[in-house]
Amino acid sequence: MKLPYAKSPCSQCPFRKDTLKGWLGRERMTEITEAHSFVCHKKTDMQCAGHMLLNQQNNTFVEMAARFRIELELRGRELLFNNVSDCIEHHADRN
């Protein structure tokens, strides 16, 4: 079974450490990170690799794949923030 997901964070993924500081704001980034899943903003028919890598088992898509014993081929974790809090703070700070 092939699932619709991006395998790595795109160049404009909001979960990347090199994203524009203050880009989405604290409130919007909090909403996104608290969502059960998130569709890639560039590949709108696929789940976002950044959200899956950052949220891991708190992402419904990751949890579903695990239940069906489907291994996701995700890569690029090193490009992302270490945790959700760091990601939110980066987007909250407009300096």
Secondary structure, 3 states (H helix, E strand, C coil): CCCCECCCCCCCCCCECCCCCCCCHHHHHHHHHHCCCCECCCCCCCECHHHHHHHHHHCHHHHHHHHCCCCCCCCCHHHECCCHHHHHHHHHCCC
